[in-house]
Amino acid sequence: MVFKRVLHPVGQGAFFTEQFYDESGKVVNNVVYDCGSFTSQPNLVEYEIRNTFEKNAHIDLLFISHFDNDHVNGLMKLQSQTKIDKDTKVIIPFRYPYLLMVMDEDYPMLASFVMQMFNIGAQVVGIDENADDNRLGEPIDIGGLGGNKTLGGKKVIRLDNVLWYYYPFMLPDQSSLQKVFEGKVKGIVNLDDPNEILTKRKELRNIYKTIGKTKGGVTKINVNTLFMLSFPAVNVAYNTNIWHQLNLRGNVAPTCFYTGDSNLKGNGYDVVKQRVTDILGIYSKGTKVWMMQVPHHGSARCFPKKMADRSDGFYECGFVNCNPWHWHPVFDSSIIGDFTRNNKTLLLVTECYHSRVEVIAELFPQNKRDNDVDG
């Protein structure tokens, strides 16, 4: 099996894809993390979508880090090019996903997309860090997500090919406004019933507006970011190539840690590092993180200096998806100096086509590789 990850050059936004090919070269799994951009080239995301997926290619997993337009405004284009259906799992950082349908004034693109998902029967799964069953255990097969409306923040998802895992989670201390909102509406509506939510849209909307933080006329109660760790199973061997104007090759695990628009200053970096390290120790024999996303497009207010420290040892190669000239958030060019001084690799993924990053790895069961080597 061949694994391919692409960090697409869409400028100020995010569009990351992972695909799995069988021995005949057929794509058997498609995974997407975010799909959107604020770019000077308005058709750039659509171009990347069309050049990545064949018409009606099925999307198995779609992770949405958060609800800002530069991370979601390409979702409708993604849906028009691919097949998103009842077997697609959409993972979002929100406890009750269908409430997004009443937030159309604040998140119009995402609300419209969630409505579409509801209409076609796709499974929209929210992450709940406080779930009763939020404990480690056997990985959940992707097919087993069908009956779940929420997923605990310590649950690992396994693809059908059993060679690859995904670990989505949030920082639990970021959800205080959500909890207040949920507490007030629980007695009014069944939050897992999309039809009931729509019938009481106006009432729910009024509660939402009184609780949420208002900035620039937009109400926001979702301040979470969905972190996502993508990594090989414990019994997988790999040969990996990485292209980004330079060609890196070697027997490295193509593990990647996506951080969205999180703020990892303070103790945030240490918290997520410990959670990821624990998961890799349990499910992948301590495999190291090879690639890690610099948070929030390289914003100085979200970037912890220790992340560029070579002696940190948590991950090997950083990447930042940004337009260096965009006004919000402002990309802090001093980050480049931080990485350079510490002799640590930083990949800039901008609007330039040649800034795209491609990771291609051959995956096979460990025992098969051992047999091949012995022979």
C-alpha positions as CSV (number, residue, x, y, z in Angstrom):
1,M,0.0,0.0,0.0
2,V,1.2,3.5,-0.8
3,F,0.4,6.5,1.4
4,K,0.4,10.1,0.0
5,R,0.1,13.3,2.0
6,V,-0.1,16.7,0.4
7,L,0.1,20.1,2.1
8,H,-1.5,22.2,-0.6
9,P,-0.2,25.7,-1.5
10,V,-3.4,27.6,-0.9
11,G,-1.9,30.6,1.0
12,Q,-3.7,32.0,4.0
13,G,-5.9,29.0,4.8
14,A,-5.5,25.2,5.0
15,F,-6.1,22.3,2.7
16,F,-4.3,19.0,3.6
17,T,-5.1,15.7,2.1
18,E,-4.0,12.1,2.7
19,Q,-4.7,9.3,0.3
20,F,-4.0,5.5,0.4
21,Y,-3.4,3.5,-2.8
22,D,-3.6,-0.3,-3.2
23,E,-1.1,-2.4,-5.2
24,S,-3.0,-1.7,-8.4
25,G,-2.7,2.1,-7.9
26,K,-6.3,2.5,-7.0
27,V,-7.2,5.0,-4.3
28,V,-8.9,3.2,-1.4
29,N,-9.1,5.9,1.2
30,N,-9.3,9.7,1.0
31,V,-8.9,11.9,4.1
32,V,-9.1,15.7,4.3
33,Y,-8.1,18.1,7.1
34,D,-9.6,21.6,6.5
35,C,-10.5,23.0,3.1
36,G,-10.4,26.8,2.6
37,S,-8.3,29.9,2.0
38,F,-8.1,33.7,1.9
39,T,-6.0,34.0,-1.2
40,S,-5.3,36.6,-3.9
41,Q,-6.0,33.8,-6.4
42,P,-9.8,33.1,-5.9
43,N,-9.8,29.7,-7.7
44,L,-6.7,28.3,-6.1
45,V,-8.5,25.9,-3.7
46,E,-10.8,24.7,-6.4
47,Y,-7.8,24.0,-8.6
48,E,-6.1,22.0,-5.9
49,I,-9.3,20.0,-5.3
50,R,-9.7,19.1,-8.9
51,N,-6.1,18.1,-9.3
52,T,-6.2,15.9,-6.2
53,F,-9.5,14.1,-6.5
54,E,-11.1,12.4,-9.5
55,K,-14.7,13.3,-10.1
56,N,-16.9,11.5,-7.4
57,A,-13.9,10.2,-5.5
58,H,-15.3,9.2,-2.1
59,I,-14.2,11.1,1.0
60,D,-13.9,8.8,4.0
61,L,-12.8,11.2,6.7
62,L,-13.1,15.0,6.8
63,F,-11.6,16.8,9.8
64,I,-12.5,20.5,10.3
65,S,-10.1,22.2,12.7
66,H,-12.4,25.2,13.4
67,F,-15.0,27.3,11.8
68,D,-13.2,30.4,10.3
69,N,-13.8,30.9,6.6
70,D,-10.2,30.5,5.6
71,H,-10.5,26.8,6.7
72,V,-14.0,26.0,5.5
73,N,-14.9,28.1,2.4
74,G,-13.7,25.4,0.0
75,L,-16.0,22.7,1.5
76,M,-18.8,23.2,-1.0
77,K,-16.3,23.0,-3.9
78,L,-15.0,19.8,-2.3
79,Q,-18.5,18.4,-2.2
80,S,-19.2,19.3,-5.8
81,Q,-16.0,17.5,-7.0
82,T,-16.1,14.4,-4.7
83,K,-18.6,12.1,-3.2
84,I,-19.5,12.9,0.4
85,D,-22.3,10.6,1.5
86,K,-23.8,8.6,4.4
87,D,-20.5,6.7,4.8
88,T,-18.4,9.9,5.2
89,K,-17.4,10.9,8.7
90,V,-17.1,14.6,9.3
91,I,-15.2,15.3,12.6
92,I,-15.6,18.8,14.2
93,P,-14.5,20.4,17.5
94,F,-18.1,20.9,18.8
95,R,-20.1,18.8,21.2
96,Y,-23.4,19.0,19.4
97,P,-22.7,19.3,15.6
98,Y,-26.3,20.0,14.5
99,L,-26.4,23.3,16.5
100,L,-24.2,24.7,13.8
101,M,-27.3,24.8,11.5
102,V,-28.7,27.7,13.6
103,M,-25.4,29.7,13.5
104,D,-25.8,30.6,9.8
105,E,-25.4,34.3,10.6
106,D,-22.0,33.8,12.1
107,Y,-20.7,30.8,10.2
108,P,-22.7,30.9,7.0
109,M,-20.5,28.6,4.9
110,L,-20.1,26.0,7.6
111,A,-23.8,26.1,8.6
112,S,-24.8,25.5,4.9
113,F,-22.3,22.6,4.7
114,V,-23.6,21.0,7.8
115,M,-27.2,21.3,6.5
116,Q,-26.1,19.6,3.3
117,M,-24.5,16.8,5.4
118,F,-27.7,16.4,7.3
119,N,-29.7,16.2,4.1
120,I,-27.5,13.5,2.5
121,G,-27.2,11.5,5.8
122,A,-23.4,12.0,6.4
123,Q,-22.2,11.4,9.9
124,V,-21.2,14.6,11.6
125,V,-19.3,13.7,14.7
126,G,-18.4,16.1,17.5
127,I,-15.5,15.8,19.9
128,D,-16.3,15.8,23.6
129,E,-13.4,15.9,26.0
130,N,-15.7,15.3,28.9
131,A,-17.5,12.2,27.5
132,D,-18.2,9.5,30.1
133,D,-16.4,6.9,27.9
134,N,-13.4,9.2,27.3
135,R,-10.7,6.7,28.0
136,L,-8.1,4.8,26.0
137,G,-9.0,1.5,24.5
138,E,-9.1,-0.4,21.2
139,P,-9.1,1.9,18.2
140,I,-12.5,2.6,16.7
141,D,-12.8,1.3,13.1
142,I,-14.1,4.1,10.8
143,G,-17.2,2.1,10.1
144,G,-17.9,2.0,13.9
145,L,-18.3,5.8,14.0
146,G,-21.7,5.6,12.3
147,G,-23.8,5.4,15.4
148,N,-21.9,8.0,17.3
149,K,-22.9,11.7,17.6
150,T,-19.8,12.5,19.7
151,L,-16.4,11.0,20.2
152,G,-14.3,11.2,23.3
153,G,-11.0,13.1,23.1
154,K,-9.0,10.0,23.9
155,K,-10.4,7.9,21.1
156,V,-8.2,6.7,18.1
157,I,-9.8,6.1,14.7
158,R,-8.5,3.2,12.6
159,L,-9.0,3.1,8.8
160,D,-10.4,0.0,7.2
161,N,-7.0,-0.9,5.9
162,V,-5.8,-1.2,9.5
163,L,-2.4,0.3,8.7
164,W,-3.2,3.8,9.7
165,Y,-4.6,5.7,12.7
166,Y,-6.0,9.2,13.4
167,Y,-6.2,10.8,16.8
168,P,-8.4,13.9,17.0
169,F,-8.6,15.9,20.2
170,M,-9.1,19.3,21.8
171,L,-7.9,21.1,24.8
172,P,-10.8,20.7,27.3
173,D,-10.3,24.1,29.0
174,Q,-11.3,25.9,25.8
175,S,-15.0,24.9,25.9
176,S,-16.4,27.0,28.7
177,L,-18.8,29.0,26.5
178,Q,-20.0,25.9,24.8
179,K,-20.9,24.4,28.2
180,V,-22.9,27.4,29.2
181,F,-24.8,27.4,25.9
182,E,-25.5,23.6,26.0
183,G,-26.7,23.9,29.6
184,K,-29.3,26.5,28.7
185,V,-30.7,24.8,25.7
186,K,-30.8,21.2,26.9
187,G,-34.2,21.7,28.5
188,I,-35.6,23.2,25.3
189,V,-34.5,20.8,22.6
190,N,-33.0,17.4,22.0
191,L,-29.5,18.5,20.8
192,D,-29.0,15.2,18.8
193,D,-32.2,15.7,16.8
194,P,-31.5,18.0,13.8
195,N,-35.2,18.3,12.9
196,E,-36.1,19.5,16.4
197,I,-33.2,22.0,16.4
198,L,-34.5,23.5,13.1
199,T,-38.0,23.9,14.4
200,K,-36.7,25.9,17.4
201,R,-34.1,27.8,15.5
202,K,-35.2,31.3,16.5
203,E,-35.3,30.5,20.2
204,L,-31.9,28.7,20.2
205,R,-30.5,31.6,18.1
206,N,-31.5,34.2,20.7
207,I,-29.8,32.2,23.5
208,Y,-26.7,31.8,21.5
209,K,-26.4,35.5,20.9
210,T,-26.8,36.4,24.5
211,I,-24.0,34.0,25.6
212,G,-21.4,34.2,22.8
213,K,-18.6,36.6,22.5
214,T,-19.2,39.3,19.9
215,K,-16.3,40.5,17.8
216,G,-16.8,42.7,14.8
217,G,-20.5,41.9,14.9
218,V,-19.9,38.2,14.8
219,T,-20.9,36.0,17.7
220,K,-18.5,33.3,18.6
221,I,-18.8,30.6,21.2
222,N,-16.5,28.1,19.5
223,V,-13.0,28.9,20.4
224,N,-11.7,25.4,20.1
225,T,-9.2,24.0,17.6
226,L,-9.3,20.3,16.6
227,F,-5.8,18.9,16.8
228,M,-5.2,15.8,14.8
229,L,-2.4,13.3,14.8
230,S,-2.0,11.1,11.7
231,F,0.3,8.1,12.3
232,P,1.0,4.5,11.2
233,A,0.0,1.5,13.1
234,V,2.5,-0.4,15.3
235,N,3.0,-3.2,12.9
236,V,3.8,-1.0,9.8
237,A,7.1,-0.5,8.1
238,Y,7.7,2.3,5.6
239,N,10.0,3.8,3.0
240,T,9.3,7.6,2.9
241,N,10.1,10.4,0.4
242,I,9.3,14.1,1.1
243,W,9.3,16.7,-1.6
244,H,9.3,20.5,-1.0
245,Q,11.9,22.1,-3.3
246,L,14.3,19.7,-1.6
247,N,14.1,15.9,-1.6
248,L,14.3,14.2,1.8
249,R,14.4,10.4,1.8
250,G,14.7,7.8,4.5
251,N,13.2,5.2,6.7
252,V,11.2,7.8,8.7
253,A,7.6,7.4,9.9
254,P,5.4,9.8,7.9
255,T,3.7,10.9,11.1
256,C,2.1,14.4,11.1
257,F,0.6,16.5,13.8
258,Y,-1.9,19.2,12.6
259,T,-2.6,22.1,15.0
260,G,-5.0,24.3,13.1
261,D,-5.3,27.9,14.5
262,S,-4.4,26.8,18.1
263,N,-2.5,29.0,20.6
264,L,0.4,26.9,21.9
265,K,2.0,29.6,24.1
266,G,2.0,29.2,27.8
267,N,1.6,25.5,28.7
268,G,-0.4,24.6,25.6
269,Y,2.6,23.2,23.7
270,D,3.6,21.0,26.7
271,V,0.1,19.7,27.1
272,V,-0.4,18.6,23.5
273,K,3.1,17.2,23.3
274,Q,2.4,15.0,26.3
275,R,-0.9,13.8,24.9
276,V,0.6,13.0,21.5
277,T,3.6,11.3,23.1
278,D,1.3,9.1,25.2
279,I,-0.8,8.1,22.2
280,L,2.2,7.2,20.1
281,G,3.7,5.2,22.9
282,I,0.6,3.1,23.2
283,Y,-0.5,2.6,19.6
284,S,2.7,3.0,17.6
285,K,5.6,1.9,19.9
286,G,6.8,5.4,20.5
287,T,7.0,6.5,16.8
288,K,8.3,10.0,16.6
289,V,6.3,12.9,15.1
290,W,8.0,13.7,11.8
291,M,6.0,16.8,10.7
292,M,4.2,19.3,12.9
293,Q,2.2,22.3,11.8
294,V,3.2,25.7,13.2
295,P,0.0,27.0,14.8
296,H,-2.2,29.8,13.4
297,H,-0.3,30.6,10.2
298,G,2.9,31.5,12.0
299,S,1.3,34.1,14.3
300,A,3.8,35.4,17.0
301,R,1.0,35.4,19.6
302,C,0.4,31.6,19.1
303,F,4.0,30.3,18.5
304,P,6.0,29.0,21.5
305,K,9.7,29.6,21.0
306,K,10.5,26.2,22.4
307,M,8.9,24.6,19.4
308,A,11.9,25.7,17.3
309,D,14.4,24.3,19.9
310,R,16.3,21.5,18.3
311,S,16.9,19.9,21.7
312,D,13.1,19.6,22.3
313,G,13.0,16.4,20.4
314,F,9.2,16.1,20.0
315,Y,9.2,16.4,16.2
316,E,11.6,16.7,13.3
317,C,10.2,19.1,10.7
318,G,7.9,22.1,11.1
319,F,5.6,23.5,8.4
320,V,3.5,26.7,8.3
321,N,0.6,27.4,5.9
322,C,0.5,31.1,5.3
323,N,0.5,34.1,3.0
324,P,3.4,36.2,4.4
325,W,1.7,39.4,3.3
326,H,-1.8,38.7,4.8
327,W,-3.0,41.1,7.5
328,H,-4.5,38.6,9.9
329,P,-2.9,36.9,11.5
330,V,0.4,38.5,10.6
331,F,3.0,35.9,9.8
332,D,6.0,36.5,12.1
333,S,9.1,36.2,9.9
334,S,11.3,35.9,12.9
335,I,10.0,32.3,13.3
336,I,12.2,31.5,10.3
337,G,15.2,32.8,12.2
338,D,14.2,30.8,15.3
339,F,14.3,27.6,13.2
340,T,17.4,28.5,11.3
341,R,19.4,29.3,14.4
342,N,18.4,25.9,15.9
343,N,19.2,24.0,12.7
344,K,15.7,22.8,12.5
345,T,13.7,22.4,9.2
346,L,10.8,24.7,8.5
347,L,8.7,24.3,5.4
348,L,6.7,27.4,4.1
349,V,3.5,26.4,2.3
350,T,2.3,29.6,0.5
351,E,0.3,30.4,-2.6
352,C,3.3,29.4,-4.8
353,Y,2.8,26.1,-6.5
354,H,6.4,25.1,-5.8
355,S,5.9,25.4,-2.1
356,R,3.6,22.4,-2.0
357,V,4.8,19.5,0.2
358,E,4.3,15.9,-0.9
359,V,5.0,12.9,1.4
360,I,4.9,9.5,-0.3
361,A,5.5,6.4,1.7
362,E,5.3,2.7,0.9
363,L,3.5,0.9,3.7
364,F,3.5,-2.8,4.5
365,P,3.0,-5.0,7.5
366,Q,6.2,-5.3,9.5
367,N,6.3,-9.1,9.2
368,K,6.0,-8.9,5.4
369,R,9.0,-6.5,5.3
370,D,11.0,-8.8,7.6
371,N,10.3,-11.7,5.4
372,D,11.3,-9.8,2.3
373,V,14.5,-8.7,3.9
374,D,15.3,-12.2,5.1
375,G,14.7,-13.6,1.6
